[in-house]
Amino acid sequence: MDVTEVMTYHALQRSRTRCIPTTAIEAALTYGRSRRTRGAEIFTLGWRERRYWAERGVDLSGFEGVQVVCTPAGRVLTVYRNRKPAAWRDRVQRRPA
């Protein structure tokens, strides 16, 4: 799978400036946890995914913290690293005052 075919120009630029290789993006799309929020699908490679796939012979140690934001159609919008697991949880919506 050549992930650069489904990446937007913005995602290509961000992956280059943030030093995130396309292999990390492919790994996040293949092995990462998926969640939907605000009309996007976010694939996350955290320590749990790294440990789970390490038991099955897949080394994801260099890709921990990579997050890939995709459109519902499957195009990659942006990529970034986030090593704070608390930020991955969906926030409870605040009630209006």
NUDRENZA-741634 format. One record per residue (C-alpha): residue in one letter; z, x, y. Coordinates in steps of 0.02 Angstrom, whole numbers, padded with zeros to 5 digits, always signed. Layout:
AZXY/...
This chain:
M+00000+00000+00000/D-00052+00073+00167/V+00077+00002+00286/T-00015+00063+00442/E-00143-00075+00416/V-00012-00210+00449/M+00080-00120+00589/T+00057-00166+00771/Y+00021-00032+00900/H+00200-00052+00962/A+00270-00022+00787/L+00162+00134+00764/Q+00222+00205+00930/R+00405+00166+00894/S+00398+00241+00720/R+00325+00402+00791/T+00448+00418+00935/R+00597+00376+00823/C+00539+00494+00685/I+00532+00359+00552/P+00397+00401+00424/T+00283+00270+00349/T+00362+00305+00179/A+00528+00241+00250/I+00442+00084+00314/E+00360+00054+00145/A+00528+00082+00059/A+00613-00044+00173/L+00478-00174+00139/T+00486-00143-00049/Y+00672-00112-00083/G+00761-00176+00072/R+00865-00332+00096/S+00773-00470+00188/R+00843-00593+00314/R+00763-00713+00436/T+00823-00730+00613/R+00744-00793+00776/G+00574-00819+00697/A+00561-00644+00622/E+00596-00569+00452/I+00700-00411+00453/F+00702-00290+00306/T+00856-00177+00300/L+00895-00023+00194/G+01084-00004+00193/W+01206+00090+00084/R+01214-00052-00042/E+01026-00049-00069/R+01029+00141-00081/R+01166+00136-00212/Y+01084-00007-00311/W+00915+00078-00321/A+00992+00251-00355/E+01062+00178-00517/R+00883+00130-00562/G+00808+00300-00521/V+00741+00269-00345/D+00799+00392-00211/L+00819+00308-00041/S+00950+00427+00029/G+00846+00482+00179/F+00801+00305+00229/E+00974+00229+00250/G+00988+00125+00408/V+00801+00091+00428/Q+00760-00085+00487/V+00585-00159+00494/V+00551-00317+00596/C+00403-00421+00536/T+00315-00580+00592/P+00309-00730+00475/A+00127-00681+00441/G+00181-00510+00378/R+00137-00393+00522/V+00262-00258+00566/L+00322-00281+00746/T+00443-00136+00765/V+00552-00015+00668/Y+00718+00066+00709/R+00873+00145+00632/N+01041+00060+00642/R+01187+00137+00549/K+01315+00006+00602/P+01329-00121+00459/A+01425-00246+00566/A+01271-00266+00675/W+01168-00323+00523/R+01269-00481+00498/D+01204-00639+00576/R+01311-00688+00723/V+01392-00858+00736/Q+01313-00957+00877/R+01426-00982+01026/R+01469-01158+01075/P+01413-01215+01247/A+01551-01221+01377/
